[in-house]
Amino acid sequence: MIHTTREAWLVAGIEMLSEIFAEQGQTLPPVRVSVGWPGGRGNKGNVIGQCWHPSASTDKIGQVFISPSLADPARILDVLTHELVHAVNHAQGATGHGADFGKIARSLGLTGKMTATVASEDLAATLSLAADALGSYPHAALSGSVNGADGPKTQGTRMLKVVCKSTDYTIRMTRKWLDEYGTPKCPCCDQSMTEVPTNTKETK
């Protein structure tokens, strides 16, 4: 199966996961699913999925987001399962990771701390097969580094220290001007100034 967008892949994934939920007597409510950084405070790289309550949407349909930092198909289905438990909970009038969430999550095969579940061995095997059936996930993992959308910060022009050994008069110049014109003369004593090597520790 070939999907040209991440959203199409995720929608197809929800259709497959709905069968797993149905086996446990749970019906998935309508949801929209997409890829995007989770909202709220904190390090976005630490939150890999989020399900927004239907009340937050103008059409009252819950919305699920999968972090763009994820690229492994089976793991994405694992996280998607967790978020869909929230969607079921919301439809049933519950929120959070309490007893209602835990009951559904564990019945599906989600294990560990309920705020950060992982698939059990059996569920992981099922999700791996589902991922194979869905085909390639059309996405490349996106880093959530501090550089953000603007990419690595551009390093500014490095200013080099130039000093007069007689008077300690100090200025800073770029490498370009030093290479083209050499060190200037000290305005105090008219002697040539000296470049301070970058590995020399400055004292105050």
Rosetta constraint file for C-alpha pairs under 8 A:
AtomPair CA 1 CA 133 HARMONIC 6.76 0.50
AtomPair CA 1 CA 134 HARMONIC 5.70 0.50
AtomPair CA 1 CA 135 HARMONIC 5.28 0.50
AtomPair CA 2 CA 134 HARMONIC 7.49 0.50
AtomPair CA 2 CA 135 HARMONIC 6.07 0.50
AtomPair CA 2 CA 136 HARMONIC 6.95 0.50
AtomPair CA 3 CA 8 HARMONIC 6.10 0.50
AtomPair CA 3 CA 9 HARMONIC 5.67 0.50
AtomPair CA 3 CA 135 HARMONIC 7.54 0.50
AtomPair CA 3 CA 136 HARMONIC 7.43 0.50
AtomPair CA 3 CA 137 HARMONIC 7.41 0.50
AtomPair CA 3 CA 138 HARMONIC 6.97 0.50
AtomPair CA 4 CA 8 HARMONIC 7.19 0.50
AtomPair CA 4 CA 9 HARMONIC 7.92 0.50
AtomPair CA 4 CA 138 HARMONIC 6.38 0.50
AtomPair CA 5 CA 9 HARMONIC 6.52 0.50
AtomPair CA 5 CA 138 HARMONIC 5.92 0.50
AtomPair CA 5 CA 139 HARMONIC 7.99 0.50
AtomPair CA 6 CA 10 HARMONIC 6.21 0.50
AtomPair CA 6 CA 34 HARMONIC 7.47 0.50
AtomPair CA 6 CA 35 HARMONIC 7.27 0.50
AtomPair CA 6 CA 137 HARMONIC 6.45 0.50
AtomPair CA 6 CA 138 HARMONIC 5.51 0.50
AtomPair CA 6 CA 139 HARMONIC 6.41 0.50
AtomPair CA 7 CA 11 HARMONIC 6.06 0.50
AtomPair CA 7 CA 33 HARMONIC 6.56 0.50
AtomPair CA 7 CA 34 HARMONIC 5.36 0.50
AtomPair CA 7 CA 35 HARMONIC 7.12 0.50
AtomPair CA 8 CA 12 HARMONIC 6.21 0.50
AtomPair CA 9 CA 13 HARMONIC 6.11 0.50
AtomPair CA 9 CA 134 HARMONIC 6.91 0.50
AtomPair CA 9 CA 137 HARMONIC 6.57 0.50
AtomPair CA 9 CA 138 HARMONIC 7.84 0.50
AtomPair CA 10 CA 14 HARMONIC 6.22 0.50
AtomPair CA 10 CA 33 HARMONIC 6.73 0.50
AtomPair CA 10 CA 34 HARMONIC 7.36 0.50
AtomPair CA 11 CA 15 HARMONIC 6.49 0.50
AtomPair CA 11 CA 33 HARMONIC 6.75 0.50
AtomPair CA 12 CA 16 HARMONIC 6.51 0.50
AtomPair CA 12 CA 134 HARMONIC 7.25 0.50
AtomPair CA 13 CA 17 HARMONIC 6.15 0.50
AtomPair CA 13 CA 77 HARMONIC 6.96 0.50
AtomPair CA 13 CA 130 HARMONIC 7.67 0.50
AtomPair CA 13 CA 131 HARMONIC 7.96 0.50
AtomPair CA 13 CA 134 HARMONIC 7.07 0.50
AtomPair CA 14 CA 18 HARMONIC 5.96 0.50
AtomPair CA 14 CA 80 HARMONIC 7.81 0.50
AtomPair CA 15 CA 19 HARMONIC 7.23 0.50
AtomPair CA 16 CA 20 HARMONIC 7.35 0.50
AtomPair CA 16 CA 130 HARMONIC 7.12 0.50
AtomPair CA 17 CA 21 HARMONIC 6.42 0.50
AtomPair CA 17 CA 81 HARMONIC 7.09 0.50
AtomPair CA 18 CA 22 HARMONIC 6.03 0.50
AtomPair CA 18 CA 27 HARMONIC 7.13 0.50
AtomPair CA 18 CA 28 HARMONIC 6.21 0.50
AtomPair CA 19 CA 23 HARMONIC 6.29 0.50
AtomPair CA 20 CA 24 HARMONIC 6.95 0.50
AtomPair CA 20 CA 108 HARMONIC 7.15 0.50
AtomPair CA 21 CA 25 HARMONIC 6.54 0.50
AtomPair CA 21 CA 26 HARMONIC 5.03 0.50
AtomPair CA 21 CA 27 HARMONIC 6.45 0.50
AtomPair CA 21 CA 28 HARMONIC 7.21 0.50
AtomPair CA 21 CA 108 HARMONIC 6.97 0.50
AtomPair CA 22 CA 26 HARMONIC 4.97 0.50
AtomPair CA 22 CA 27 HARMONIC 5.85 0.50
AtomPair CA 24 CA 107 HARMONIC 6.77 0.50
AtomPair CA 24 CA 108 HARMONIC 7.04 0.50
AtomPair CA 26 CA 88 HARMONIC 7.51 0.50
AtomPair CA 27 CA 88 HARMONIC 7.22 0.50
AtomPair CA 28 CA 84 HARMONIC 7.30 0.50
AtomPair CA 28 CA 87 HARMONIC 7.25 0.50
AtomPair CA 28 CA 88 HARMONIC 5.90 0.50
AtomPair CA 29 CA 87 HARMONIC 6.75 0.50
AtomPair CA 29 CA 88 HARMONIC 6.38 0.50
AtomPair CA 29 CA 91 HARMONIC 6.75 0.50
AtomPair CA 30 CA 61 HARMONIC 6.39 0.50
AtomPair CA 30 CA 62 HARMONIC 7.14 0.50
AtomPair CA 31 CA 61 HARMONIC 5.72 0.50
AtomPair CA 31 CA 62 HARMONIC 4.92 0.50
AtomPair CA 31 CA 63 HARMONIC 5.43 0.50
AtomPair CA 31 CA 64 HARMONIC 6.92 0.50
AtomPair CA 31 CA 87 HARMONIC 7.52 0.50
AtomPair CA 32 CA 61 HARMONIC 7.12 0.50
AtomPair CA 32 CA 62 HARMONIC 6.40 0.50
AtomPair CA 32 CA 63 HARMONIC 4.68 0.50
AtomPair CA 32 CA 64 HARMONIC 6.08 0.50
AtomPair CA 33 CA 63 HARMONIC 5.78 0.50
AtomPair CA 33 CA 64 HARMONIC 4.66 0.50
AtomPair CA 33 CA 65 HARMONIC 5.85 0.50
AtomPair CA 33 CA 66 HARMONIC 7.81 0.50
AtomPair CA 34 CA 63 HARMONIC 7.90 0.50
AtomPair CA 34 CA 64 HARMONIC 6.39 0.50
AtomPair CA 34 CA 65 HARMONIC 5.07 0.50
AtomPair CA 34 CA 66 HARMONIC 6.41 0.50
AtomPair CA 35 CA 65 HARMONIC 5.22 0.50
AtomPair CA 35 CA 66 HARMONIC 4.79 0.50
AtomPair CA 35 CA 67 HARMONIC 5.85 0.50
AtomPair CA 35 CA 68 HARMONIC 5.89 0.50
AtomPair CA 36 CA 65 HARMONIC 5.69 0.50
AtomPair CA 36 CA 66 HARMONIC 6.04 0.50
AtomPair CA 36 CA 67 HARMONIC 5.38 0.50
AtomPair CA 36 CA 68 HARMONIC 5.91 0.50
AtomPair CA 37 CA 44 HARMONIC 6.55 0.50
AtomPair CA 37 CA 48 HARMONIC 7.99 0.50
AtomPair CA 37 CA 65 HARMONIC 7.42 0.50
AtomPair CA 37 CA 66 HARMONIC 7.44 0.50
AtomPair CA 37 CA 67 HARMONIC 5.28 0.50
AtomPair CA 37 CA 68 HARMONIC 6.64 0.50
AtomPair CA 38 CA 44 HARMONIC 6.33 0.50
AtomPair CA 38 CA 47 HARMONIC 6.49 0.50
AtomPair CA 38 CA 48 HARMONIC 7.32 0.50
AtomPair CA 38 CA 49 HARMONIC 6.73 0.50
AtomPair CA 38 CA 50 HARMONIC 6.13 0.50
AtomPair CA 38 CA 65 HARMONIC 6.85 0.50
AtomPair CA 38 CA 66 HARMONIC 7.80 0.50
AtomPair CA 38 CA 67 HARMONIC 6.73 0.50
AtomPair CA 39 CA 44 HARMONIC 7.83 0.50
AtomPair CA 43 CA 47 HARMONIC 7.40 0.50
AtomPair CA 44 CA 48 HARMONIC 7.79 0.50
AtomPair CA 44 CA 144 HARMONIC 6.72 0.50
AtomPair CA 45 CA 69 HARMONIC 7.14 0.50
AtomPair CA 45 CA 143 HARMONIC 7.98 0.50
AtomPair CA 45 CA 144 HARMONIC 5.40 0.50
AtomPair CA 45 CA 145 HARMONIC 7.74 0.50
AtomPair CA 47 CA 67 HARMONIC 7.32 0.50
AtomPair CA 48 CA 66 HARMONIC 6.09 0.50
AtomPair CA 48 CA 67 HARMONIC 4.72 0.50
AtomPair CA 48 CA 69 HARMONIC 7.38 0.50
AtomPair CA 48 CA 70 HARMONIC 7.38 0.50
AtomPair CA 48 CA 79 HARMONIC 7.33 0.50
AtomPair CA 49 CA 64 HARMONIC 7.43 0.50
AtomPair CA 49 CA 65 HARMONIC 5.63 0.50
AtomPair CA 49 CA 66 HARMONIC 4.58 0.50
AtomPair CA 49 CA 67 HARMONIC 5.67 0.50
AtomPair CA 49 CA 79 HARMONIC 6.28 0.50
AtomPair CA 49 CA 80 HARMONIC 7.23 0.50
AtomPair CA 49 CA 83 HARMONIC 6.63 0.50
AtomPair CA 50 CA 64 HARMONIC 5.71 0.50
AtomPair CA 50 CA 65 HARMONIC 5.23 0.50
AtomPair CA 50 CA 66 HARMONIC 6.69 0.50
AtomPair CA 50 CA 83 HARMONIC 6.14 0.50
AtomPair CA 51 CA 62 HARMONIC 6.98 0.50
AtomPair CA 51 CA 63 HARMONIC 5.73 0.50
AtomPair CA 51 CA 64 HARMONIC 4.34 0.50
AtomPair CA 51 CA 65 HARMONIC 6.38 0.50
AtomPair CA 51 CA 83 HARMONIC 5.46 0.50
AtomPair CA 51 CA 84 HARMONIC 7.46 0.50
AtomPair CA 51 CA 86 HARMONIC 6.43 0.50
AtomPair CA 51 CA 87 HARMONIC 6.70 0.50
AtomPair CA 52 CA 56 HARMONIC 6.69 0.50
AtomPair CA 52 CA 62 HARMONIC 5.57 0.50
AtomPair CA 52 CA 63 HARMONIC 5.14 0.50
AtomPair CA 52 CA 64 HARMONIC 6.21 0.50
AtomPair CA 53 CA 57 HARMONIC 7.55 0.50
AtomPair CA 53 CA 61 HARMONIC 7.83 0.50
AtomPair CA 53 CA 62 HARMONIC 5.22 0.50
AtomPair CA 53 CA 63 HARMONIC 7.14 0.50
AtomPair CA 53 CA 87 HARMONIC 7.37 0.50
AtomPair CA 53 CA 90 HARMONIC 6.41 0.50
AtomPair CA 54 CA 59 HARMONIC 7.81 0.50
AtomPair CA 54 CA 60 HARMONIC 4.44 0.50
AtomPair CA 54 CA 61 HARMONIC 4.66 0.50
AtomPair CA 54 CA 62 HARMONIC 4.01 0.50
AtomPair CA 54 CA 63 HARMONIC 7.19 0.50
AtomPair CA 54 CA 90 HARMONIC 7.51 0.50
AtomPair CA 55 CA 60 HARMONIC 5.44 0.50
AtomPair CA 55 CA 61 HARMONIC 7.67 0.50
AtomPair CA 55 CA 62 HARMONIC 7.64 0.50
AtomPair CA 56 CA 60 HARMONIC 7.09 0.50
AtomPair CA 56 CA 62 HARMONIC 7.70 0.50
AtomPair CA 57 CA 61 HARMONIC 6.13 0.50
AtomPair CA 57 CA 62 HARMONIC 6.82 0.50
AtomPair CA 57 CA 63 HARMONIC 7.88 0.50
AtomPair CA 62 CA 87 HARMONIC 6.73 0.50
AtomPair CA 64 CA 83 HARMONIC 6.72 0.50
AtomPair CA 64 CA 84 HARMONIC 7.80 0.50
AtomPair CA 66 CA 70 HARMONIC 7.69 0.50
AtomPair CA 66 CA 76 HARMONIC 7.44 0.50
AtomPair CA 66 CA 79 HARMONIC 7.56 0.50
AtomPair CA 66 CA 80 HARMONIC 7.17 0.50
AtomPair CA 68 CA 140 HARMONIC 7.88 0.50
AtomPair CA 68 CA 141 HARMONIC 5.79 0.50
AtomPair CA 68 CA 142 HARMONIC 5.38 0.50
AtomPair CA 68 CA 143 HARMONIC 7.87 0.50
AtomPair CA 69 CA 141 HARMONIC 4.76 0.50
AtomPair CA 69 CA 142 HARMONIC 4.73 0.50
AtomPair CA 69 CA 143 HARMONIC 5.77 0.50
AtomPair CA 69 CA 144 HARMONIC 6.77 0.50
AtomPair CA 70 CA 75 HARMONIC 7.71 0.50
AtomPair CA 70 CA 76 HARMONIC 6.63 0.50
AtomPair CA 70 CA 141 HARMONIC 5.52 0.50
AtomPair CA 70 CA 142 HARMONIC 7.61 0.50
AtomPair CA 71 CA 75 HARMONIC 7.93 0.50
AtomPair CA 71 CA 76 HARMONIC 7.10 0.50
AtomPair CA 71 CA 137 HARMONIC 7.29 0.50
AtomPair CA 71 CA 139 HARMONIC 6.51 0.50
AtomPair CA 71 CA 140 HARMONIC 6.17 0.50
AtomPair CA 71 CA 141 HARMONIC 5.19 0.50
AtomPair CA 72 CA 76 HARMONIC 6.16 0.50
AtomPair CA 72 CA 137 HARMONIC 7.95 0.50
AtomPair CA 73 CA 77 HARMONIC 6.33 0.50
AtomPair CA 73 CA 128 HARMONIC 7.83 0.50
AtomPair CA 73 CA 131 HARMONIC 5.63 0.50
AtomPair CA 73 CA 136 HARMONIC 7.73 0.50
AtomPair CA 73 CA 137 HARMONIC 6.27 0.50
AtomPair CA 74 CA 78 HARMONIC 6.25 0.50
AtomPair CA 74 CA 124 HARMONIC 7.34 0.50
AtomPair CA 74 CA 127 HARMONIC 5.55 0.50
AtomPair CA 74 CA 128 HARMONIC 5.14 0.50
AtomPair CA 74 CA 130 HARMONIC 7.77 0.50
AtomPair CA 74 CA 131 HARMONIC 5.56 0.50
AtomPair CA 75 CA 79 HARMONIC 6.26 0.50
AtomPair CA 76 CA 80 HARMONIC 5.95 0.50
AtomPair CA 77 CA 81 HARMONIC 6.00 0.50
AtomPair CA 77 CA 127 HARMONIC 6.41 0.50
AtomPair CA 77 CA 131 HARMONIC 7.51 0.50
AtomPair CA 78 CA 82 HARMONIC 6.60 0.50
AtomPair CA 78 CA 118 HARMONIC 6.79 0.50
AtomPair CA 78 CA 119 HARMONIC 6.09 0.50
AtomPair CA 78 CA 124 HARMONIC 7.53 0.50
AtomPair CA 78 CA 127 HARMONIC 7.05 0.50
AtomPair CA 79 CA 83 HARMONIC 6.39 0.50
AtomPair CA 79 CA 118 HARMONIC 7.86 0.50
AtomPair CA 80 CA 84 HARMONIC 6.10 0.50
AtomPair CA 81 CA 85 HARMONIC 6.36 0.50
AtomPair CA 82 CA 86 HARMONIC 6.87 0.50
AtomPair CA 82 CA 105 HARMONIC 7.02 0.50
AtomPair CA 82 CA 110 HARMONIC 7.58 0.50
AtomPair CA 82 CA 117 HARMONIC 7.12 0.50
AtomPair CA 83 CA 87 HARMONIC 6.53 0.50
AtomPair CA 84 CA 88 HARMONIC 6.24 0.50
AtomPair CA 85 CA 89 HARMONIC 6.11 0.50
AtomPair CA 85 CA 101 HARMONIC 6.64 0.50
AtomPair CA 85 CA 104 HARMONIC 6.73 0.50
AtomPair CA 85 CA 105 HARMONIC 6.40 0.50
AtomPair CA 86 CA 90 HARMONIC 6.04 0.50
AtomPair CA 86 CA 95 HARMONIC 6.98 0.50
AtomPair CA 86 CA 96 HARMONIC 7.45 0.50
AtomPair CA 86 CA 101 HARMONIC 6.92 0.50
AtomPair CA 87 CA 91 HARMONIC 6.33 0.50
AtomPair CA 88 CA 92 HARMONIC 6.31 0.50
AtomPair CA 89 CA 93 HARMONIC 6.23 0.50
AtomPair CA 89 CA 94 HARMONIC 4.90 0.50
AtomPair CA 89 CA 95 HARMONIC 6.07 0.50
AtomPair CA 89 CA 100 HARMONIC 7.07 0.50
AtomPair CA 89 CA 101 HARMONIC 6.44 0.50
AtomPair CA 90 CA 94 HARMONIC 5.22 0.50
AtomPair CA 90 CA 95 HARMONIC 5.88 0.50
AtomPair CA 94 CA 100 HARMONIC 6.94 0.50
AtomPair CA 94 CA 101 HARMONIC 7.91 0.50
AtomPair CA 95 CA 101 HARMONIC 7.67 0.50
AtomPair CA 96 CA 101 HARMONIC 7.05 0.50
AtomPair CA 97 CA 101 HARMONIC 5.22 0.50
AtomPair CA 97 CA 102 HARMONIC 6.57 0.50
AtomPair CA 97 CA 114 HARMONIC 5.99 0.50
AtomPair CA 97 CA 115 HARMONIC 6.21 0.50
AtomPair CA 98 CA 102 HARMONIC 6.13 0.50
AtomPair CA 99 CA 103 HARMONIC 6.03 0.50
AtomPair CA 100 CA 104 HARMONIC 6.68 0.50
AtomPair CA 101 CA 105 HARMONIC 6.03 0.50
AtomPair CA 101 CA 114 HARMONIC 7.93 0.50
AtomPair CA 102 CA 106 HARMONIC 5.87 0.50
AtomPair CA 102 CA 114 HARMONIC 6.45 0.50
AtomPair CA 103 CA 107 HARMONIC 6.27 0.50
AtomPair CA 104 CA 108 HARMONIC 6.44 0.50
AtomPair CA 105 CA 109 HARMONIC 6.51 0.50
AtomPair CA 105 CA 110 HARMONIC 5.24 0.50
AtomPair CA 105 CA 111 HARMONIC 7.65 0.50
AtomPair CA 105 CA 114 HARMONIC 7.96 0.50
AtomPair CA 106 CA 110 HARMONIC 5.02 0.50
AtomPair CA 106 CA 111 HARMONIC 6.23 0.50
AtomPair CA 108 CA 123 HARMONIC 7.38 0.50
AtomPair CA 109 CA 119 HARMONIC 5.98 0.50
AtomPair CA 109 CA 120 HARMONIC 5.33 0.50
AtomPair CA 109 CA 122 HARMONIC 7.21 0.50
AtomPair CA 109 CA 123 HARMONIC 5.47 0.50
AtomPair CA 110 CA 117 HARMONIC 5.80 0.50
AtomPair CA 110 CA 118 HARMONIC 5.53 0.50
AtomPair CA 110 CA 119 HARMONIC 4.64 0.50
AtomPair CA 110 CA 120 HARMONIC 5.80 0.50
AtomPair CA 110 CA 123 HARMONIC 7.47 0.50
AtomPair CA 111 CA 117 HARMONIC 5.40 0.50
AtomPair CA 111 CA 118 HARMONIC 5.40 0.50
AtomPair CA 111 CA 119 HARMONIC 5.98 0.50
AtomPair CA 111 CA 120 HARMONIC 5.90 0.50
AtomPair CA 112 CA 116 HARMONIC 7.06 0.50
AtomPair CA 112 CA 117 HARMONIC 5.20 0.50
AtomPair CA 112 CA 118 HARMONIC 6.34 0.50
AtomPair CA 113 CA 117 HARMONIC 5.59 0.50
AtomPair CA 119 CA 123 HARMONIC 5.50 0.50
AtomPair CA 119 CA 124 HARMONIC 5.25 0.50
AtomPair CA 120 CA 124 HARMONIC 5.83 0.50
AtomPair CA 121 CA 125 HARMONIC 6.25 0.50
AtomPair CA 122 CA 126 HARMONIC 6.44 0.50
AtomPair CA 123 CA 127 HARMONIC 6.09 0.50
AtomPair CA 124 CA 128 HARMONIC 6.01 0.50
AtomPair CA 125 CA 129 HARMONIC 6.41 0.50
AtomPair CA 126 CA 130 HARMONIC 6.28 0.50
AtomPair CA 127 CA 131 HARMONIC 6.01 0.50
AtomPair CA 128 CA 132 HARMONIC 6.29 0.50
AtomPair CA 129 CA 133 HARMONIC 6.32 0.50
AtomPair CA 130 CA 134 HARMONIC 6.19 0.50
AtomPair CA 131 CA 135 HARMONIC 6.31 0.50
AtomPair CA 132 CA 136 HARMONIC 7.85 0.50
AtomPair CA 144 CA 148 HARMONIC 6.43 0.50
AtomPair CA 147 CA 151 HARMONIC 5.18 0.50
AtomPair CA 147 CA 152 HARMONIC 5.39 0.50
AtomPair CA 147 CA 153 HARMONIC 6.74 0.50
AtomPair CA 157 CA 174 HARMONIC 7.12 0.50
AtomPair CA 158 CA 174 HARMONIC 6.32 0.50
AtomPair CA 158 CA 175 HARMONIC 7.67 0.50
AtomPair CA 159 CA 172 HARMONIC 5.57 0.50
AtomPair CA 159 CA 173 HARMONIC 5.20 0.50
AtomPair CA 159 CA 174 HARMONIC 4.90 0.50
AtomPair CA 159 CA 175 HARMONIC 7.37 0.50
AtomPair CA 160 CA 172 HARMONIC 5.14 0.50
AtomPair CA 160 CA 173 HARMONIC 5.17 0.50
AtomPair CA 160 CA 174 HARMONIC 5.84 0.50
AtomPair CA 160 CA 175 HARMONIC 6.87 0.50
AtomPair CA 160 CA 195 HARMONIC 7.36 0.50
AtomPair CA 160 CA 196 HARMONIC 7.39 0.50
AtomPair CA 160 CA 198 HARMONIC 7.34 0.50
AtomPair CA 161 CA 170 HARMONIC 7.05 0.50
AtomPair CA 161 CA 171 HARMONIC 6.08 0.50
AtomPair CA 161 CA 172 HARMONIC 4.56 0.50
AtomPair CA 161 CA 173 HARMONIC 6.61 0.50
AtomPair CA 161 CA 195 HARMONIC 6.01 0.50
AtomPair CA 161 CA 196 HARMONIC 5.48 0.50
AtomPair CA 161 CA 197 HARMONIC 7.91 0.50
AtomPair CA 161 CA 198 HARMONIC 7.97 0.50
AtomPair CA 162 CA 170 HARMONIC 5.77 0.50
AtomPair CA 162 CA 171 HARMONIC 5.38 0.50
AtomPair CA 162 CA 172 HARMONIC 5.70 0.50
AtomPair CA 162 CA 173 HARMONIC 7.13 0.50
AtomPair CA 162 CA 183 HARMONIC 7.31 0.50
AtomPair CA 162 CA 193 HARMONIC 6.37 0.50
AtomPair CA 162 CA 194 HARMONIC 5.41 0.50
AtomPair CA 162 CA 195 HARMONIC 4.28 0.50
AtomPair CA 162 CA 196 HARMONIC 5.70 0.50
AtomPair CA 163 CA 168 HARMONIC 5.91 0.50
AtomPair CA 163 CA 169 HARMONIC 5.66 0.50
AtomPair CA 163 CA 170 HARMONIC 4.37 0.50
AtomPair CA 163 CA 171 HARMONIC 6.43 0.50
AtomPair CA 163 CA 193 HARMONIC 5.40 0.50
AtomPair CA 163 CA 194 HARMONIC 5.31 0.50
AtomPair CA 163 CA 195 HARMONIC 6.36 0.50
AtomPair CA 163 CA 196 HARMONIC 6.94 0.50
AtomPair CA 164 CA 168 HARMONIC 4.97 0.50
AtomPair CA 164 CA 169 HARMONIC 5.22 0.50
AtomPair CA 164 CA 170 HARMONIC 6.47 0.50
AtomPair CA 164 CA 186 HARMONIC 6.18 0.50
AtomPair CA 164 CA 191 HARMONIC 7.44 0.50
AtomPair CA 164 CA 192 HARMONIC 7.08 0.50
AtomPair CA 164 CA 193 HARMONIC 4.47 0.50
AtomPair CA 164 CA 194 HARMONIC 6.11 0.50
AtomPair CA 165 CA 169 HARMONIC 7.81 0.50
AtomPair CA 165 CA 193 HARMONIC 7.02 0.50
AtomPair CA 165 CA 194 HARMONIC 7.25 0.50
AtomPair CA 166 CA 189 HARMONIC 7.81 0.50
AtomPair CA 167 CA 188 HARMONIC 7.33 0.50
AtomPair CA 167 CA 189 HARMONIC 7.54 0.50
AtomPair CA 169 CA 186 HARMONIC 7.09 0.50
AtomPair CA 169 CA 188 HARMONIC 7.74 0.50
AtomPair CA 173 CA 177 HARMONIC 6.78 0.50
AtomPair CA 173 CA 178 HARMONIC 6.92 0.50
AtomPair CA 174 CA 178 HARMONIC 6.50 0.50
AtomPair CA 175 CA 179 HARMONIC 6.01 0.50
AtomPair CA 176 CA 180 HARMONIC 6.22 0.50
AtomPair CA 177 CA 181 HARMONIC 5.76 0.50
AtomPair CA 177 CA 182 HARMONIC 7.02 0.50
AtomPair CA 178 CA 182 HARMONIC 4.51 0.50
AtomPair CA 178 CA 183 HARMONIC 5.86 0.50
AtomPair CA 183 CA 192 HARMONIC 6.60 0.50
AtomPair CA 183 CA 193 HARMONIC 5.73 0.50
AtomPair CA 183 CA 194 HARMONIC 6.42 0.50
AtomPair CA 183 CA 195 HARMONIC 7.01 0.50
AtomPair CA 184 CA 192 HARMONIC 5.94 0.50
AtomPair CA 184 CA 193 HARMONIC 5.92 0.50
AtomPair CA 185 CA 190 HARMONIC 5.29 0.50
AtomPair CA 185 CA 191 HARMONIC 5.19 0.50
AtomPair CA 185 CA 192 HARMONIC 4.28 0.50
AtomPair CA 185 CA 193 HARMONIC 5.58 0.50
AtomPair CA 186 CA 190 HARMONIC 4.85 0.50
AtomPair CA 186 CA 191 HARMONIC 5.37 0.50
AtomPair CA 186 CA 192 HARMONIC 6.09 0.50
AtomPair CA 186 CA 193 HARMONIC 5.95 0.50
AtomPair CA 196 CA 200 HARMONIC 6.86 0.50
